[in-house]
């Protein structure tokens, strides 16, 4: 045990002013079992006084202090206000002035116990600070003057008990000795009481003579055992009387009683009894308190006549379990005797356990191992014995358990795995129950939040997806949207999507699809072609934002749906014709089939062979004969493409037959192709050769095409000549006549500024029909040289003049209306010709 002690003497009268300079410091440090530290300090230390190097005694370095968070914790608020820990150096300091007498009363020992917490990892230490007494209280008497009456017939050697002094200090500081001023008639004797205290008694040394001296004035001094010693005095006035030579005598020197706490006020505790052998008033005894503190008078009262001691205030075992005080009995002659009363307060189970949460580690990671300390509790029951014995338990379904520690502390630890996805917080109730009868209990709810750890990988809604996309789609079209969910929270549950591989694209080629990282939407990178790729797979990886990240993969199988985008392709006879072309561009003989003239109906002529690159209905082909030299002679199978004779071949049938078949698919819309087949009616190939040599089929087709071209060209030239002739006639007519009157209703603004006019006679001309031709003037201004003078006014006719009367009558115009006016340019006027 390491002991450090500093002392300073105080001179008398120093008072509390010297507390700031008090250098007396006794610190006893000892690490005991159960991780307990003990310190000892004197009382009356000022605020900020050092108690001890707490951090160093706990094995903590200065560098560890910020992370370990050293702090004082206790089950009671009183303990917390006495001491504090400096966060920088970890020393334990006094937080407010400590008064041992106020804190512990007359108890022989005085200490303050509390807990100290350190974090990372969480641990608890028990600290006990012993408060050592300082001789800061002087002995005091309850009265300033003690009155004694002694009969003059009292024999020498008689003793008279005096009032004892009271010292609030403890230990040697409260052990007192007494001194009496010198007087030949009296001396002082000290009597030891059963409790170890000293009782002063006044001893008569010689007989008194009231006639010589009727009174004595003495001073009794009480000196304590402190260093320096303190003292108190009381004046003793002795009055010499006659004939009262018997003091009261108690039946016991010590009266003991046990009462239960919470006893109602006015309850009888005990009764003292003293007798006096004298008669009359000298034998009448009255009872009263001796020199007792005010706290005793606030709790107990004594009846002057009967000596009954009753309660006047509430008794609390937790505050004080034993009361010892003095009573005195005085007779009518003034003689006094004393006795001691000891009252033991019996504890009752009137206090439920108090649960204090010293530390709560919330939130706690969900991957915390079993046995992790999540909370530190202190359970205190002020009762004693079985009433103060406490057991704790947890109620609830949380994977937590409670473990008892030393000094009434408990640890709440994990007893199983935590899973935030199942329960984001754990609620448990701590129940503390004592062993009293009836038992009292209290509870405290603990709410423990569970923090997320990235322990869940994203999970797709489906392990494998299927998507269907029609071919010829637009680039960027949505293919499919995948979704994965992550049970974690925050960044741990934020999912991003990536392409992880598959058959979507070959090495070095652009992939067919892409995925949006946030939404999981798959988009086509380019247009898909069913004929090139009917299906492909891609692997999509979903990855969360945890560290380290977790991921999972789903397979997406994309099926390309066919559209009817391919027309049927004729393999025969079209392919045979193409293969038969001679090199250098020369036309070869078209393929032909020879049918004997003796062929009957149903004779197989040929078979049209065609294929379609599409699939399904889009590739179902049907055949139809659309053109034939002899339509009734041949027929084609609807689904087989077989060309057969519909009737027997006749002698009158032409030797050369040309057949055109249409091959059509079943798509929407349907696509088709044509196949041309040449048939020669002959009994043998030798007979067919002269027919083939007369005129090749290709030359016949070329001649027909050439003739068609020349016909179209001639028709176009004739049409152009006709249009040109009409235009020239109209222009010539307009040069001789002004505009017709029928157009004047359109207003002056409808005419050209060049002065266009209608012709005077609507009936002139040789055409059998009438025509009204209006040509608007071009939007350009005429040069100023064209009009040497302002243009003439246009004659305005009424509707009746335009629409009524004989169409051959000419309107009356002014001399300047038509004659002598220059004509407009040929391309400028609006012309109406009839």
KACOR-V176568 format. One record per pair of residues at least 6 apart in sequence whose C-alpha atoms are under 6 Angstrom apart, sorted by the first residue. I is the first residue (numbers start at 1). J is the second residue. Records with the same first field share a line. If there is no record, write none. Layout:
I: J / J
This chain:
1: 30
2: 29
3: 28
4: 26 / 27
5: 25 / 26
6: 24 / 25
7: 24
8: 24
25: 41
26: 40 / 41
27: 39 / 40 / 41
28: 39 / 40
29: 38 / 39
30: 37 / 38
31: 37
35: 125
36: 125 / 126 / 127
37: 127
38: 127 / 128 / 129
39: 129
40: 129 / 130
41: 131 / 132
42: 131 / 132
43: 98 / 99 / 100 / 131 / 132 / 133
44: 97 / 98 / 99
45: 97
46: 97
47: 94 / 95 / 96 / 97
48: 93 / 94
49: 93 / 94
50: 93
51: 92 / 93
52: 91 / 92
53: 91
54: 90 / 91 / 92
55: 90
68: 118 / 119 / 120
69: 118 / 119
70: 117 / 118
71: 116 / 117
72: 116
73: 115 / 116
74: 114 / 115
75: 356 / 378
82: 95 / 96
83: 93 / 94 / 95
84: 92 / 93 / 95
85: 91 / 92
104: 110
110: 130 / 131
111: 129 / 130 / 131
112: 128 / 129
113: 127 / 128
114: 127
115: 125 / 126 / 127
116: 124 / 125
117: 123 / 124
135: 173 / 226
138: 230 / 231
139: 165 / 166 / 167 / 231 / 232
140: 165 / 166 / 232
141: 165
142: 291
144: 234
145: 234 / 235 / 236
146: 235 / 236 / 237
147: 237
148: 238
149: 238 / 239 / 240 / 334
150: 240 / 241
151: 240 / 241 / 242 / 243 / 244 / 245
152: 208 / 209 / 240 / 241 / 242
154: 245
155: 207
156: 204 / 205 / 206 / 207
157: 203 / 204 / 205
158: 203 / 204
159: 201 / 202 / 203
160: 201 / 202
161: 201
162: 200 / 201
167: 174
172: 225
173: 224 / 225 / 226
174: 224
175: 224 / 225
176: 223 / 224
177: 222 / 223
178: 221 / 222
179: 220 / 221
180: 219 / 220
181: 218 / 219
185: 205 / 206
186: 203 / 204 / 205
187: 203
188: 201 / 202 / 203
189: 200 / 201
190: 199 / 200
191: 198 / 199
192: 198 / 199
210: 240
214: 240
215: 238 / 239 / 240
216: 237 / 238
217: 236 / 237
218: 235 / 236
219: 234 / 235 / 236
220: 233 / 234
221: 232 / 233
222: 231 / 232
223: 230 / 231
224: 230
244: 333
246: 277 / 278
247: 335
248: 274 / 275 / 276 / 337
249: 274 / 275
250: 273 / 274
251: 273 / 274
253: 339
254: 339 / 340 / 341
255: 341
256: 341 / 342 / 343
257: 343
258: 343 / 344 / 345
259: 345 / 346
260: 345 / 346
261: 315 / 316 / 317 / 345 / 346
262: 314 / 315
265: 311 / 312 / 313
266: 310 / 311 / 312
267: 310 / 311
268: 310
269: 309 / 310
270: 308 / 309
271: 307 / 308 / 309
272: 307
276: 283
281: 332
282: 331 / 332 / 333
283: 331
284: 331 / 332
285: 330 / 331
286: 304 / 305 / 329 / 330
287: 304 / 307 / 328 / 329
288: 327 / 328
289: 327
290: 326 / 327 / 328
299: 311 / 312 / 313
300: 310 / 311 / 312
301: 309 / 310
302: 308 / 309
317: 345 / 347
318: 382
321: 345
322: 343 / 344 / 345
323: 342 / 343
324: 341 / 342
325: 340 / 341
326: 339 / 340 / 341
327: 338 / 339
328: 337 / 338
329: 336 / 337
330: 336
349: 387 / 436
352: 440 / 441
353: 380 / 381 / 442
354: 379 / 380
355: 378 / 379
356: 377 / 378
357: 377
358: 376 / 377
359: 375 / 376
360: 374 / 375
361: 374 / 375
362: 448 / 449
363: 449 / 450 / 451
364: 450 / 451
365: 450 / 451
366: 418 / 419 / 420 / 450 / 451
370: 414 / 415 / 416
371: 413 / 414
372: 413 / 414
373: 412 / 413
374: 412 / 413
375: 411 / 412
376: 410 / 411
377: 409 / 410
378: 408 / 409
379: 408
381: 388
386: 435 / 436
387: 434 / 435 / 436
389: 434 / 435
390: 433 / 434
391: 432 / 433
392: 431 / 432
393: 430 / 431
394: 429 / 430
395: 428 / 429
396: 428
398: 426
399: 414 / 415 / 416
400: 413 / 414 / 415
401: 412 / 413 / 415
402: 411 / 412
403: 410 / 411
404: 410
420: 450
424: 450
425: 448 / 449 / 450
426: 447 / 448
427: 446 / 447
428: 445 / 446
429: 444 / 445 / 446
430: 443 / 444
431: 442 / 443
432: 441 / 442
433: 440 / 441
434: 440
454: 492 / 546
457: 550 / 551
458: 484 / 485 / 486 / 551 / 552
459: 484 / 485
460: 483 / 484
461: 484
463: 554
464: 554 / 555 / 556
465: 556
466: 556 / 557 / 558
467: 558
468: 558 / 559 / 560
469: 560 / 561
470: 560 / 561
471: 528 / 529 / 530 / 560 / 561 / 562
472: 527 / 528
473: 527
474: 527
475: 524 / 525 / 526 / 527
476: 523 / 524 / 525
477: 523 / 524
478: 523
479: 522 / 523
480: 521 / 522
481: 520 / 521 / 522
482: 520
486: 493
491: 545 / 546
492: 544 / 545 / 546
493: 544
494: 544 / 545
495: 543 / 544
496: 517 / 518 / 542 / 543
497: 517 / 520 / 541 / 542
498: 540 / 541
499: 539 / 540 / 541
500: 539 / 540 / 541
501: 538 / 539
502: 537 / 538 / 539
503: 536 / 537
504: 511 / 512 / 536 / 537 / 538
505: 511
512: 524 / 525
513: 523 / 524 / 525
514: 522 / 523
515: 521 / 522
530: 560 / 562
534: 560
535: 558 / 559 / 560
536: 557 / 558
537: 556 / 557 / 558
538: 555 / 556
539: 554 / 555
540: 553 / 554
541: 552 / 553
542: 551 / 552
543: 550 / 551
544: 550
564: 618 / 667
567: 671 / 672
568: 611 / 612 / 672 / 673
569: 610 / 611
570: 609 / 610
571: 609 / 610
572: 608 / 609
574: 675
577: 590
581: 587 / 588
582: 588
592: 678 / 679
593: 679
594: 679 / 680 / 681
595: 681 / 682
596: 681 / 682 / 683
597: 649 / 681 / 682 / 683
599: 648 / 649
600: 648
601: 645 / 646 / 647 / 648
602: 644 / 645 / 646
603: 644 / 645
604: 644
605: 643 / 644
606: 643
607: 641 / 642 / 643
608: 641
612: 619
617: 666
618: 665 / 666 / 667
619: 665
620: 665 / 666
621: 664 / 665
622: 638 / 639 / 663 / 664
623: 638 / 641 / 662 / 663
624: 661 / 662
625: 661
626: 660 / 661
627: 659 / 660
628: 658 / 659
629: 657 / 658
633: 645 / 646 / 647
634: 644 / 645 / 646
635: 643 / 644 / 646
636: 642 / 643
655: 680 / 681
656: 679 / 680
657: 678 / 679
658: 677 / 678
659: 676 / 677
660: 675 / 676
661: 674 / 675
662: 673 / 674
663: 672 / 673 / 674
664: 671 / 672
665: 671
682: 688
737: 759
738: 757 / 758 / 759
739: 757 / 758 / 759 / 831 / 832
740: 758 / 759
741: 758 / 802
742: 802
752: 829
754: 824
756: 829
760: 810
762: 834
763: 808
770: 834
771: 833 / 834
772: 832 / 833 / 834
773: 831 / 832 / 833
774: 830 / 831 / 832
775: 830 / 831
776: 830
777: 828 / 829 / 830
778: 828
